[in-house]
């Protein structure tokens, strides 16, 4: 097998998740989508923004990252 720098890509198959949210959160997400559109000049559906919002949140949570790293090393 050839030795290349890029490792095998992880599974990128989408996983569908259905949730119910409060009206307040729905309003906040709609407002965030408006801010995104005003900032970048491109309208994105809320459903397309949610995965990026969640990923950003998890990436910025240092305690979660530390905990997750310690579990994968065990």
C-alpha positions as semicolon CSV with decimal commas, in nm:
position;residue;x (nm);y (nm);z (nm)
1;X;0,000;0,000;0,000
2;X;0,144;0,341;-0,093
3;X;0,255;0,568;0,191
4;X;0,085;0,904;0,137
5;X;0,052;1,201;0,372
6;X;-0,326;1,216;0,359
7;X;-0,488;0,945;0,566
8;X;-0,806;0,772;0,473
9;X;-1,100;1,012;0,491
10;X;-1,351;0,949;0,770
11;X;-1,708;0,848;0,699
12;X;-1,888;1,163;0,585
13;X;-2,230;1,011;0,530
14;X;-2,492;1,249;0,670
15;X;-2,690;1,135;0,971
16;X;-3,040;1,276;0,993
17;X;-3,149;1,396;1,337
18;X;-3,495;1,529;1,413
19;X;-3,544;1,759;1,712
20;X;-3,813;1,981;1,859
21;X;-3,709;2,326;1,978
22;X;-3,877;2,603;2,171
23;X;-4,032;2,896;1,986
24;X;-3,771;3,125;2,143
25;X;-3,486;2,915;2,007
26;X;-3,653;2,901;1,665
27;X;-3,672;3,279;1,668
28;X;-3,307;3,308;1,770
29;X;-3,203;3,074;1,489
30;X;-3,404;3,278;1,239
31;X;-3,238;3,595;1,368
32;X;-2,896;3,428;1,340
33;X;-2,973;3,331;0,981
34;X;-3,060;3,698;0,914
35;X;-2,732;3,810;1,071
36;X;-2,544;3,552;0,863
37;X;-2,711;3,681;0,546
38;X;-2,634;4,044;0,638
39;X;-2,273;3,957;0,721
40;X;-2,187;3,735;0,424
41;X;-2,441;3,845;0,163
42;X;-2,564;3,489;0,114
43;X;-2,885;3,345;0,251
44;X;-2,854;3,001;0,406
45;X;-3,134;2,783;0,535
46;X;-3,148;2,746;0,912
47;X;-3,120;2,369;0,867
48;X;-2,789;2,423;0,686
49;X;-2,656;2,654;0,957
50;X;-2,742;2,431;1,254
51;X;-2,468;2,167;1,191
52;X;-2,205;2,442;1,165
53;X;-2,337;2,611;1,481
54;X;-2,325;2,282;1,672
55;X;-1,976;2,198;1,543
56;X;-1,850;2,544;1,639
57;X;-2,002;2,511;1,985
58;X;-1,846;2,170;2,047
59;X;-1,510;2,283;1,911
60;X;-1,506;2,584;2,145
61;X;-1,600;2,383;2,457
62;X;-1,257;2,316;2,611
63;X;-1,394;2,092;2,885
64;X;-1,572;1,873;2,630
65;X;-1,262;1,852;2,407
66;X;-1,044;1,756;2,706
67;X;-1,296;1,495;2,822
68;X;-1,336;1,355;2,470
69;X;-0,958;1,335;2,425
70;X;-0,912;1,154;2,753
71;X;-1,175;0,895;2,656
72;X;-1,014;0,823;2,321
73;X;-0,676;0,767;2,486
74;X;-0,814;0,519;2,739
